[in-house]
Amino acid sequence: MSISVFDLFKIGVGPSSSHTVGPMLAAAEFATHLETLGKAAEVKRIQSDLFGSLSATGVGHGTDNSVVIGLMGERPHSVDPDIILPAVATLQETNTLKFLNTYDIEFIWERDMNLLEENLPYHPNAMRLIAFGANDEVLYENTYYSIGGGFVIDESEATADAHVVPQVEVPYDFNNAVELLKMCQENNLRISELMMENEKVWRSEQDVRDGLMDIWAAMKECIANGLHKEGTLPGGLHVKRRAMSLHKSLIRSTKPNVISSTLGAMDWVNLYALAVNEENAGGGRMVTAPTNGAAGIIPAVLMYYMEFTPNPTEACVVDFLLAAAAIGSLCKKNASISGAEVGCQGEVGSACAMAAAGLSEVLGGTPQQVENAAEIGLEHNLGLTCDPVGGLVQVPCIERNAIAAMKAINATQMALRGDGDHFISLDKVIKTMRDTGMDMQDKYKETSRGGLAVNAIEC
């Protein structure tokens, strides 16, 4: 299975890739398919059933809102985040959904938006949409799985045999880190160069570079937005935004490109991560990297490099993101990037490994050192649970991104001080993440039924 860098980095909205971006995309695809079938005008009402983790933490993640916004025809990469809550409020007041932004259909929230305790067998993030015509005739229904990072598959794709699913052939198709390193060595390629050759199967090199610079621009915009907003995040936990006040404090004390101590640099890395994740928690525009819950790590580390390195270039941004995507694809292929499937080790752990790989790449690391940095970053997030308080991507998620960004930088430092030779391979750590996720109790996997989610309320 070939995974593009643009599969792992997608512009969307907060607060969750699996619980917000995925469901919105699934609902939009459902609506579009009804239009393709020529049945859109016949729809009288639509029922949405949310299962498993989408049900357990769906309200806190805005899953319910995202579904109806998707049915209105909006998509995560283009929707204006500011229209979501007003549109939902209007729907709830009028019991009318503007289907595909064209047809007025009845939508009674208490009847048509169902949060169900049941888990479907394929994946814990499941939703079923049913369109009814006259006399409650079923016009079309489908089940969708939001499998992490904004990836969505429907029932037919979930049940299809892997060998019958058409795949794009890339020149360097690697399924594990051993194969990746071997291909780099045999072809005298850096990891970013190998990834670029693969990307050119889908689009031209210039389009790849332009697309990744668009991703970087969205990341920077998200940081900037987070630095200029204050107040309390939505959801009822009354978590205060801290990035704006921290930014003002740092501006008063020093300049971002004149850092005299390691502690000073840490402040700026923390700031960048907090800014992104506060924007995400507030439902703002951001980049899935590779998930929303872990969206602050890669931008924080890349901004750290761009701000504190002499004469950084656009080429550095491209190489960073390509190398990061190589590691992200391994995590997705051989384990998971879904918190509902393997816990937060799959989200924050994967993002930490990706950031460490990207930073090592642009600092001149060999492919072996890049792999070593990724291994260190992921290894020291093994066992990390996903237990958001109140089902919101706020506590512990926001601070967790800042801590993981610093871990990624430290992992890079350790790897670059060595020669790339190390005891535990990245492949073994990814397998351990998968096995640990399988052993982890469901209450620690984005259900808000264990860990901090329970103890914070009890305290």
Buried (B, 14 or more C-beta within 10 A) or exposed (E): EBBBBBBBBBBBBBBBBBBBBBBBBBBBBBBBBBBEEEBBEBBBBBBBBBBBBBBBBBBBBBBBBBBBBBBBBBBBBEBEBEEBBEBBEEBBEEBBBBBBEEBEBBBEBEEBBBBBEEBBEBBBBBBBBBBBBEEEEEBBBBBBBBBBBBBBBBBEEBEEEEEEEEEEEBEBEBEBBEBBBBBBEEEEBBBBBBBBBBBBEBBEEEEBBBBBBBBBEBBBBBBEBBBEBEEEBBBEBEBEBBBBEBBEEBEEEBEBEEBEEEEBBBBBBBBBBBBBBBBBBBBBBBBBBBBBBBBBBBBBBBBBBBBBBEEBEEEBBBBBBBBBBBBBBBBBBBBBBBBBBBBBBBBBBBBBBBBBBBBBBBBEBBBBBBBBBBBBBBBBBBBBBBBBBBBBBBBBBBBBBBBBBBBBBBBBBBBBEEEBEBEEBBBEBBBBBBEBBEEBEBBBBBBBBBBBBBEBEEE
